[in-house]
Amino acid sequence: MMYAIRHTRTKKFVYGTDKRYSKFRQRTSDEQALLFESYFTAHVAFNDRRVSNKLYEIVPVELIVKGEEREHESSN
């Protein structure tokens, strides 16, 4: 199981953090996401990036490689 940080309202994933401002700004996308190997590493990154608990959440995600998905379906 892998984890990602997601905006609760827009459902977009965090792919980076802009640290140029005193209050860090999260970069979000529908197509990109930072993936973490465990809930613990996601939680550490959540705190390091100063992500708002009110606006973001840590969610479990599954990564599927599209080419291998088709090969798996055709072999059944």
C-alpha positions as CSV (number, residue, x, y, z in Angstrom):
1,M,0.0,0.0,0.0
2,M,1.2,3.5,-0.9
3,Y,0.0,6.9,0.4
4,A,-0.4,10.4,-1.0
5,I,-1.5,13.8,0.3
6,R,-4.8,15.0,-1.2
7,H,-6.8,18.2,-1.0
8,T,-10.1,17.5,0.7
9,R,-12.3,19.8,-1.4
10,T,-10.7,19.6,-4.9
11,K,-9.4,16.0,-4.5
12,K,-6.2,17.0,-6.2
13,F,-2.9,15.4,-5.1
14,V,0.1,17.3,-3.7
15,Y,3.1,17.0,-6.1
16,G,5.3,19.7,-4.5
17,T,5.7,22.5,-2.0
18,D,6.6,26.1,-2.8
19,K,8.8,27.2,0.1
20,R,9.4,30.7,-1.1
21,Y,6.7,32.1,1.1
22,S,6.6,32.2,4.9
23,K,3.4,30.1,4.7
24,F,4.3,27.2,2.4
25,R,2.0,26.7,-0.6
26,Q,1.2,23.3,-1.8
27,R,1.3,22.5,-5.5
28,T,-1.6,20.2,-6.6
29,S,-2.5,18.3,-9.7
30,D,-4.9,15.7,-11.0
31,E,-2.0,14.0,-13.0
32,Q,0.9,14.1,-10.5
33,A,1.4,13.0,-6.9
34,L,4.1,12.4,-4.4
35,L,3.9,8.8,-3.3
36,F,5.0,7.5,0.1
37,E,5.8,3.9,1.0
38,S,4.1,4.1,4.4
39,Y,1.7,6.2,6.4
40,F,4.6,7.2,8.6
41,T,6.7,8.7,5.8
42,A,3.6,10.4,4.4
43,H,2.9,11.9,7.9
44,V,6.5,13.1,8.3
45,A,6.3,14.8,4.8
46,F,2.9,16.2,5.8
47,N,4.5,17.9,8.8
48,D,7.8,19.0,7.0
49,R,5.8,20.6,4.2
50,R,3.6,22.4,6.8
51,V,0.4,21.1,5.2
52,S,-2.9,22.2,6.7
53,N,-4.8,19.5,8.6
54,K,-8.0,21.3,7.7
55,L,-7.4,21.3,3.9
56,Y,-5.4,18.1,3.2
57,E,-5.6,14.5,4.1
58,I,-3.3,11.4,3.7
59,V,-5.0,8.8,1.6
60,P,-4.0,5.2,0.5
61,V,-3.4,4.9,-3.2
62,E,-2.6,2.1,-5.7
63,L,-0.2,2.5,-8.6
64,I,-1.1,0.7,-11.8
65,V,1.3,0.5,-14.8
66,K,-1.0,0.8,-17.8
67,G,1.0,-1.4,-20.2
68,E,1.3,-4.2,-17.7
69,E,-2.4,-3.9,-16.9
70,R,-3.3,-4.8,-20.5
71,E,-0.9,-7.7,-20.6
72,H,-2.4,-9.1,-17.4
73,E,-5.9,-8.9,-18.7
74,S,-5.0,-10.6,-22.0
75,S,-3.3,-13.5,-20.3
76,N,-6.4,-14.5,-18.3
